[in-house]
Amino acid sequence: MTADGTDKDRALSEIRSDIEVTRQRLAQTLDEIEDRLDVPKRFKKAVAEGRERFDTMRQENPTLVYGVLGGAALAVAGLGALVIRGARR
């Protein structure tokens, strides 16, 4: 085989390799786009992550977590009382 034929074979091999790499990148990009557009899946994932964080915080410092929850409950009750009081006037 001549050197010219070897160069052509090498060039074809590189082109095929480039095409395969491009296909893999395109497939990865399409998978990422699909994940971003799947809102229910993203919502479920966010809820699961939130639960994991809450459970971790609750295990590490339960006093802080329950104190914050109690404070939030008092704030909601206070706002409710103000709304009711304002409605009666």
Secondary structure as UniProt FT lines:
FT   HELIX           3..37
FT   HELIX           39..60
FT   HELIX           62..88
//
